[in-house]
Amino acid sequence: MPKKLKKSIAIGFLALLLATIFAAIPLNTPTSHAATSAVAAIRSGSTTGYANVRTGATTGSQAVATYAPYTRVTIYSQVNGQAVWGGNPVWYRISANNAAPRFVYSGLVTIGGSSNGGGNTNVGSGKVIVINRTAQWAYFYENGRLVRNSAATTGQPGLETPLGVYHVFVKLSPTTFYSPWPKGSPYWYAPTHINFALEFKEGGFFLHDAWWRSVYGPGTNVYHYDPVDGWMTGTHGCVTMPYSTVQWLYSWAPMGTTVKIVA
C-alpha cells in the first residue's frame, strides 16, 4: 500500500475517534439548573408559626407571601442577613437557584419538623403538652390530635429547661414565685406575681404566664431585645407563654397531664 494512502487512512481514523469522543462529552456544556437545585436542596423543615416569605434576607425586603404554621419548606441554601433575634443572622433560601429569590428567617423554621407540630408523630392518648426547645414553641394534643399551639420561652443558657417526660403535679392560681438564689446572684429575682402556674418537675419547674414579657418564640431563650420590656434573656428553667395561652391551659390540663420537653 502506498505510504501516502496509509497516512490518509490514519488521519481519517484519528478524526473519527476524536469526533466520537466530542459527541459523547460536549465541551462547555452549561450546568443544568435542575441539577444545581437538586444538589443545593440540602434540607427540609417546617415553619413554627406564621412566617413572612421575603425577596431578601432582611425584614425590610418585600414580603411576597405568608406561610401558616407547619408549612413544609425546602431549604436550598442559607445566607447571612439581618439578625432578627438573639444575634442570629441566618436566613434560609427556599427557592431554587433558577427561580426568583425567596427567603425565610431561620428562627421561624424547624429543621426536619413535621406538619403535626413539634415533630412528634406518636404523642399517645389523652392530653399531652410538647415543648420544643429548638423552636421555642408549645404544642397541645388531645388523643393524638393537635388542638392548639403557642410561642413559648424556655430556660436561658446555663439554666436550660430539662429534657424529658414529666407530668403536671401542682396547679396554682394565683401564686408568688420567690427566688431560690440569694441577692447578689445574677439569677436572683424579686418576689414575682404569677397568675397561672402548672408545676411539671420537682424543683420549681413550671409552665406559667409572664407579665414582664411581650414576645415569645424563636430566639427568646437567649439574650434578646423585647420591644416593650427591653433587653432580657430566657427563663430560669420554667416554660413561659402568653397570658391567654396559659389561662386556657390551666383549665384544659388536669393534674397528671403529660409534659414532654424535646430538643
Residue pairs with C-beta under 8 A, 6 or more apart in sequence:
33 96
33 97
33 98
34 98
36 96
36 97
36 98
37 76
37 96
37 97
37 98
40 76
40 77
40 96
40 97
41 74
41 75
41 76
41 96
42 75
42 76
42 77
43 74
43 75
43 111
43 112
44 72
44 73
44 74
44 75
44 111
44 112
45 72
45 73
45 75
45 92
45 109
45 110
45 111
45 112
45 113
46 70
46 71
46 72
46 73
46 109
46 110
46 113
46 114
46 115
47 67
47 68
47 69
47 70
47 71
47 73
47 104
47 108
47 109
47 110
48 69
48 108
48 109
48 110
48 113
48 132
48 135
48 136
48 137
48 217
48 218
49 69
49 108
49 137
49 151
49 217
50 66
50 67
50 68
50 69
51 66
51 67
51 71
51 104
51 105
51 108
51 109
52 59
52 63
52 65
52 66
52 67
52 104
53 63
53 64
53 65
53 66
53 67
53 94
53 102
53 103
53 104
54 61
54 62
54 63
54 64
54 102
54 103
54 104
55 61
55 62
55 64
55 100
55 101
55 102
55 103
56 62
56 81
56 101
56 103
57 79
57 80
57 81
57 82
57 91
57 103
58 81
58 82
59 82
59 84
59 105
60 82
61 103
64 102
65 102
67 73
67 104
69 117
69 149
70 113
70 114
70 115
70 116
70 117
72 115
73 92
73 94
73 104
73 109
74 94
75 92
75 93
75 94
75 109
75 111
76 93
76 94
76 95
76 96
76 97
77 92
77 93
78 90
78 91
78 92
78 93
78 106
79 90
79 91
79 93
79 103
80 89
80 90
80 91
81 89
81 90
81 91
81 103
82 89
82 91
83 89
84 105
84 107
84 219
85 107
85 218
85 219
85 220
85 224
86 107
86 219
86 220
86 222
86 223
86 224
87 222
87 223
88 106
88 107
88 219
90 106
91 103
91 104
91 105
91 106
92 103
92 104
92 105
92 106
92 109
93 101
93 102
93 103
94 102
94 103
94 104
95 101
95 102
107 217
107 218
107 219
108 218
110 119
110 132
110 134
110 135
110 137
112 119
113 119
113 135
114 120
114 121
116 146
117 130
117 137
117 139
117 146
117 149
118 130
118 132
118 135
118 137
118 139
118 262
119 132
119 262
120 130
120 139
120 141
120 260
120 262
122 144
123 130
123 141
123 144
123 260
124 144
124 258
125 143
125 144
126 142
126 143
126 257
126 258
127 140
127 141
127 142
127 252
127 253
127 254
127 257
127 258
128 140
128 141
128 142
128 257
128 258
128 259
128 260
129 138
129 139
129 140
129 141
129 207
129 249
129 253
129 257
129 258
129 259
129 260
130 138
130 139
130 140
130 141
130 260
130 262
131 137
131 138
131 139
131 152
131 154
131 161
131 239
131 259
131 260
131 261
131 262
132 138
132 139
132 262
132 263
133 154
133 160
133 161
133 163
133 221
133 261
133 262
133 263
134 263
135 218
136 151
136 152
136 153
136 154
136 216
136 217
136 218
136 219
136 220
136 221
137 149
137 150
137 151
137 152
137 217
137 218
138 149
138 150
138 151
138 152
138 239
138 241
138 245
139 146
139 148
139 149
140 146
140 147
140 148
140 149
140 150
140 249
140 252
140 253
141 147
148 245
148 248
150 216
150 241
150 242
150 245
151 215
151 216
151 217
151 220
151 241
151 242
152 216
152 217
152 239
152 240
152 241
153 210
153 213
153 216
153 217
153 220
153 221
153 234
153 235
153 239
153 240
153 241
154 160
154 161
154 221
154 234
154 235
154 237
154 238
154 239
154 261
155 161
155 221
155 234
155 235
155 236
155 237
155 238
156 221
156 222
156 223
156 233
156 234
156 235
156 236
157 221
157 222
157 233
157 234
159 187
159 234
159 235
159 236
159 237
160 237
161 205
161 235
161 237
161 238
161 239
161 261
162 201
162 205
162 237
162 261
163 261
163 262
163 263
164 201
164 260
164 261
165 258
165 259
165 260
165 261
166 200
166 201
166 205
166 258
166 259
166 260
166 261
167 200
167 256
167 257
167 258
167 259
168 198
168 199
168 200
168 207
168 253
168 254
168 255
168 256
168 257
168 259
169 199
169 200
169 255
169 256
170 197
170 198
170 199
171 197
171 198
171 199
171 250
171 255
172 194
172 196
172 197
172 198
172 199
173 195
173 196
173 197
173 250
174 193
174 194
174 195
174 196
175 194
175 197
176 191
176 192
176 193
176 194
177 189
177 191
177 192
177 194
177 197
177 204
178 191
179 185
179 187
179 188
179 189
179 190
179 191
180 204
181 187
181 188
181 189
182 188
187 236
189 236
192 212
193 211
194 206
194 208
194 209
195 208
195 209
195 211
195 243
195 246
195 247
196 208
196 209
196 246
196 247
196 249
196 250
197 206
197 207
197 208
198 206
198 207
198 208
198 249
198 250
198 253
198 257
199 205
199 206
200 206
200 207
200 259
203 237
204 237
204 238
205 237
205 238
205 239
206 238
206 239
207 238
207 239
207 240
207 241
207 246
207 249
207 259
208 238
208 239
208 240
208 241
208 246
209 240
209 241
209 242
209 243
209 245
209 246
209 247
210 235
210 240
210 241
211 243
212 229
212 232
213 220
213 226
213 229
213 232
213 240
214 226
214 227
214 228
214 229
215 226
215 227
215 228
216 240
216 241
216 242
220 234
221 233
221 234
221 235
222 233
222 234
223 231
223 232
223 233
224 231
224 232
224 233
225 231
226 232
239 261
241 249
